[in-house]
C-alpha cells in the first residue's frame, strides 16, 4: 500500500466521511452512491505505484478519471459526479489539493414527461380488473396501486417519500400531506377530493393495522423497487411504449402545472426544491408546447388588430 495513503489513514477517512453524512441525514441512496464512488477510487489507488504525497495523489486521481473514461466507458455525467464526490471528500479530509480537482462538463438532457392522456391511461390501466364489491388481496392491491399512481402524479412525491408516508401525516380537512423530503426538510403537498375518496376506500378495505399508508399483503411497508416494477407493469397494460418511472410522474406533475399557468415558485415549493434553478430544469416546456403558446399569442394579437380595424371603420 502507498506510504502516503497509510500515513493519512485514507480508508478510515472515507468511513468517517460517510458516517458524518449519515449523521447529517443524507438519504440512503446518496450514502450508497458516495460509498461506491469513494471505494472505487480507493481500490484504484491501491493498484497504483506508491503515492508519496498529495501531488502524487492528484496525479492518480487524474489517471483514475482517464481510466473510467477510456476503459469503463462511463457517461460524462458520471465523471462529473465522481469529481464532485472526490472533491467534497478531500475538503472533509483536509487534503489541500481539492482546489485542483476540476469537474468535467455535464451533458444536460431535459427530463421526459407523459401527456395528460397517458397519465390518465396509466392510473386507470387496471380499472377493468377491479371489483369494488370484493375485498380479496388482489383487488385491494389494485386499489392501492391506483392510489400510489394518483398520489405520485397529483402531488409530485418522490418514490422514497411515498413509501415512507404514514397515515398520521394526512390532514383530511385541509387535504394536505406533510412530507419529509431530502435533508430531513418537511413540506406540505396538496391532493384533491377524488384522491381523498381513494385514500378512504383503500384504508377501509385493506383490513390491517399499520402506521404506514402503503403496505403489501404481508402488512409490510412497500419498497421503491416494488413501486418501480408496478409502474412498469401498468404502463405496459396502458399501452405506453416508452419507459415510465416514478420520477417521470413527478416531472409530469410539474410540467402540467406549469403548462396550466401555475407560478414556478409555487411548483418549487410543492416539489421541495431548495433552488429555483432545479425546478426550472424539471419543468422545461417542450418545443411543441412553446409553439402552441406562441401561435395562440399571435392569433390573439391578429384578432385584436382586426377588431380594432373594424371598430375604426365603424366609427369612421
Buried (B, 14 or more C-beta within 10 A) or exposed (E): EBEBBEEBEBBEBBEEBBEEBEEEEBBEEBBEBBBEBBBBBBEBBEEBEEBEEBEBBBEBBEEBBEBBBEEEEBEEBBBBBBBBBBBBBBBBBEBEBBEBBEBBEBEEEEBBBBBEEBBEBBBBBBEEEBEEEEEEEEBBBBBBBBBBBBBBBBBBBBBBBBBBBBEEBBEEEEBBBBBBBBEEEEBBBEBEEEBEEBBEBBBEBBEEEEEBBBBEEEEEBBEBEBBBEBBBEBBEBBEBEEEBBBBBBBBBBBBBBBBEEBEBEEBBBBBBBEEEEEBBBBBBBBEEEEEEEEEEEEEEEEEEEEEEEEEEEEEE
